[in-house]
């Protein structure tokens, strides 16, 4: 008996590709604040804004609700979730724990892998320094995000990767919104370099300590900014 092919939408495309496309487009709009925190609209309105049909938007919204980015409200549409300072504190608790563990794992890898990963992390760090020198803060933020994503992904723990992806999606707006207010960009570059050195030197305890201290300092710089400027919902 022939196996049934994948489900297809009315336009002949595979249905999963439509849902994945809607999921990616909605997540991008949320991360970029095109759909701002607190924005609420019907599935049809969101579909029209994205140039899509309603069904994949509905299914994508269910996935985004699992990620903590939206709430699906019966008969009232989709609400873009806001992040409060207390949410950021909880998020940083998880980041500090996971990135410390990831750095420790990387520093315990064989030399060839440490050299390869260290080179990738160093390249992202230098991209941060170059972006800062030319005053390009969005590029600085993107390079910083690539550094931390590489740190987690190269540790080789799938569950850790999934948790961090969800957390990064939730916290992205707050980080980018406060980037121009944060005075510690030089410190971030220096701390990244120290962390890379610990990984290259096969120093698991030092890498763990450097990763934790880096994120603790970032947390202690960010949270007071949110309070000072009254940024209660991000």
Phi, psi and omega in degrees: 000136180287140179282137180295141179283173181294149179299143182235147176281179182296337181268007175090355179276155176297134184299318179303327180293326178292317179294316179299321178295319178294319179299313181295319182292318179293318179298317179299317180295325179288313181298324181273000182065020168295324166257099189286158175305133181089350178294134180228134181204162176287160177301323181294319180296317178295318178300319179295319179296327181269354182070038183231172174272165189288324187299310178295329177295318178300312182291324177295321180297324178296319177294318181292331176293321176296330178280352180081017182264335180221166167238131177268115185256116181306126178065005179236359174099212186239132179247127176281122185287143174262156176250128178258162179307322180292330174294318180297323178298316178295319179299316180293328176303318180288316180301314182301316181292313186288319182289328174299316179294319180298315181298320178298318179296317181296320181292344179265002180284163174301158188303316183300320179289321178298319180296315181296312181292320178300322179295319179294316179296320179295322179296318177296322180295317179292328175296324175297312182299319180293320179296320179296320182298328180262007176073025182261084185293320175303319178294323176300313181297321180293318179293322177298317179295321178297321178302309185288328176294318178298318179305315182285312185297322183284348177288342171077026178245108186299322179293321177298318180299314182294318179298314183292326177298316178297315181296317180296321177297320182290324188264354187302315183299317182296317181296315183288325181294324184265003186302318181287347182265348188270130185269000195254028184297320177299319181297322180298316180297314180298319180292323176299316181297321178294322179294316178300318179298319180295322178294313180297327183275007180056051181242080183303316181295318179294320179295318178300313181296316181297317181296315180296312183297323179298312182285328176296316179296319178298317177299314184289343174272322186285313187299317176297329177296317179299318179291315184298318183268006177067031181276082186278335182222121185240000000 
